[in-house]
């Protein structure tokens, strides 16, 4: 024990970061499907994210990998951990599962501002309302473009803002890699109030 008056300090657990995923008012199940994979779950955990809040709009996709049902440990794994039938030469890591993500899903809300403000990363569809709301809050933003849309002007918006360094973007098939390599330190803060430059750039791109 320490001397008189000494206080034993316990190490504070490292804060697990949070992600907010939004698809807006439409259906974008391909985003949710891409998110709900072991690869995305590993990418999230690998970057220190422990909490995922998903606004899925009109989507119907049920989560399988991000929020699996709790599985019982196998009998063999329990015996190995106790040095039983599996031998006492050391514990096998195969019986250990990754720390589960905390996941919450809802369809709609009057406002998404509180969810965005609480998030360390926003993953959004490419709708201009959600994009500029997140950028206005100075939130690190990863935009997922819906390549199934016809005449997809949302893609041009994401590409232009990406060129300016305000966000990163990908299609749903590249979501796991985009999350794994996302570095908010490389982003350029967006200054609200001057959309004319972006509008002109979009007009040029669509001309």
Secondary structure, 3 states (H helix, E strand, C coil): CCCCCCCCCCCCCCCCEEEEEECCCCCCHHHHHHHCCHHHHHHHHHCCEEEEEEECCCCCCCCCCCCCCCCCCCHHHHHHHCCCCCCCCCCCHHHCCCCCCEEEEECCCCCCHHHHHHCCEEEEECCHHHHHHHHHCCCCEEEEECCCCCCCHHHHHHHHHHHCCCCEEEEHHHHHHHHHHCCHHHCCCCCCCCCHHHHHHHHHHHC
